[in-house]
Amino acid sequence: MKVALLTGITGQDGSYLAKLLLEKGYEVHGVVRRSSLINTSKELLDIISRVIGFLGETEWDTTKPNGTPRKVLDVSKIKSLGWQPKISLEEGIRKTYEWYKDQ
């Protein structure tokens, strides 16, 4: 079965994409961040660093914008069809990283 990891697609677009992928036979994993536990780039970097085993230091350029401070993915439409996220953000990153290393 093909697997899709949806991140960074918000609102109806994310819902429509997930529905389309499900209809095409994909196993869909998504990030639900409506009441986000991760609100900063540093928190996301901490997860990625842990997954890939990065032990170095990170330098932050505070003169540059931090991007969108909080990204919210509305999956209410796809949930109404019975879809539920099955993995956490960290597990999704871990699986993606393992897949990438195997390529």
KEZADO-537225 format. One record per residue (C-alpha): residue in one letter; z, y, x negated. Coordinates in Angstrom, 3 decimals, decimal comma, padded with zeros to 6 digits. Layout:
<lolums>
+---+----------+----------+----------+
: r :        z :        y :        x :
+---+----------+----------+----------+
: A :        Z :        Y :        X :
...
+---+----------+----------+----------+
</lolums>
This chain:
<lolums>
+---+----------+----------+----------+
: r :        z :        y :        x :
+---+----------+----------+----------+
: M :  000,000 :  000,000 :  000,000 :
: K : -000,819 :  003,483 : -001,222 :
: V :  002,145 :  005,849 : -001,651 :
: A :  002,186 :  009,627 : -001,142 :
: L :  005,000 :  011,943 : -002,277 :
: L :  004,893 :  015,243 : -000,376 :
: T :  006,571 :  018,245 : -001,961 :
: G :  006,048 :  021,961 : -001,650 :
: I :  004,020 :  021,793 :  001,564 :
: T :  005,782 :  023,721 :  004,286 :
: G :  005,776 :  023,989 :  008,042 :
: Q :  003,038 :  022,557 :  010,160 :
: D :  000,757 :  021,935 :  007,183 :
: G :  003,261 :  019,494 :  005,719 :
: S :  003,708 :  017,765 :  009,052 :
: Y : -000,034 :  017,453 :  009,640 :
: L : -000,611 :  016,116 :  006,139 :
: A :  002,143 :  013,516 :  006,487 :
: K :  000,741 :  012,411 :  009,860 :
: L : -002,762 :  012,128 :  008,429 :
: L : -001,550 :  010,072 :  005,474 :
: L :  000,445 :  007,763 :  007,725 :
: E : -002,601 :  007,192 :  009,902 :
: K : -004,586 :  006,301 :  006,779 :
: G : -002,055 :  003,639 :  005,790 :
: Y : -000,067 :  005,513 :  003,142 :
: E :  003,651 :  005,023 :  002,648 :
: V :  004,788 :  008,653 :  002,828 :
: H :  007,805 :  010,008 :  000,973 :
: G :  008,851 :  013,588 :  001,410 :
: V :  011,430 :  016,105 :  000,394 :
: V :  013,561 :  017,367 :  003,248 :
: R :  015,115 :  020,638 :  002,204 :
: R :  015,940 :  022,374 :  005,472 :
: S :  019,607 :  022,465 :  004,452 :
: S :  018,742 :  022,257 :  000,820 :
: L :  021,147 :  020,974 : -001,747 :
: I :  018,823 :  022,281 : -004,451 :
: N :  018,203 :  026,000 : -004,279 :
: T :  017,454 :  026,966 : -007,864 :
: S :  014,992 :  026,134 : -010,587 :
: K :  017,941 :  025,195 : -012,799 :
: E :  019,148 :  022,562 : -010,331 :
: L :  015,656 :  021,057 : -010,149 :
: L :  015,362 :  021,172 : -013,944 :
: D :  018,695 :  019,347 : -014,227 :
: I :  017,364 :  016,508 : -012,051 :
: I :  014,084 :  016,271 : -013,962 :
: S :  015,886 :  016,375 : -017,315 :
: R :  018,198 :  013,575 : -016,209 :
: V :  015,272 :  011,435 : -015,002 :
: I :  013,188 :  011,821 : -018,164 :
: G :  016,144 :  011,742 : -020,555 :
: F :  015,637 :  015,280 : -021,877 :
: L :  018,683 :  016,288 : -023,919 :
: G :  017,344 :  019,513 : -025,398 :
: E :  018,147 :  023,076 : -024,477 :
: T :  016,265 :  025,216 : -021,985 :
: E :  015,585 :  028,870 : -022,607 :
: W :  015,256 :  031,028 : -019,486 :
: D :  013,130 :  034,160 : -019,563 :
: T :  015,092 :  036,317 : -017,140 :
: T :  012,394 :  039,005 : -017,257 :
: K :  010,078 :  036,726 : -015,266 :
: P :  010,311 :  035,995 : -011,535 :
: N :  012,040 :  032,786 : -010,509 :
: G :  009,476 :  031,874 : -007,868 :
: T :  010,559 :  031,129 : -004,341 :
: P :  014,340 :  030,754 : -004,575 :
: R :  014,526 :  028,306 : -001,674 :
: K :  011,666 :  026,151 : -000,472 :
: V :  011,965 :  024,659 :  003,003 :
: L :  009,861 :  021,785 :  004,292 :
: D :  009,835 :  021,414 :  008,073 :
: V :  009,243 :  017,778 :  008,930 :
: S :  010,351 :  017,966 :  012,553 :
: K :  006,894 :  017,064 :  013,908 :
: I :  006,518 :  013,984 :  011,743 :
: K :  010,113 :  012,965 :  012,511 :
: S :  009,261 :  013,165 :  016,195 :
: L :  006,739 :  010,377 :  015,514 :
: G :  009,469 :  008,223 :  014,032 :
: W :  009,046 :  009,073 :  010,354 :
: Q :  012,169 :  009,428 :  008,235 :
: P :  012,393 :  010,176 :  004,514 :
: K :  013,329 :  007,041 :  002,628 :
: I :  014,124 :  008,348 : -000,829 :
: S :  015,976 :  011,265 : -002,340 :
: L :  014,320 :  013,993 : -004,385 :
: E :  015,726 :  012,482 : -007,573 :
: E :  014,443 :  009,005 : -006,713 :
: G :  011,010 :  010,459 : -005,862 :
: I :  010,881 :  012,239 : -009,205 :
: R :  012,031 :  009,056 : -010,952 :
: K :  009,346 :  006,930 : -009,259 :
: T :  006,660 :  009,518 : -010,014 :
: Y :  007,731 :  009,693 : -013,652 :
: E :  007,732 :  005,893 : -013,993 :
: W :  004,261 :  005,753 : -012,428 :
: Y :  003,030 :  008,456 : -014,812 :
: K :  004,369 :  006,606 : -017,864 :
: D :  002,571 :  003,444 : -016,766 :
: Q : -000,826 :  005,174 : -016,628 :
+---+----------+----------+----------+
</lolums>
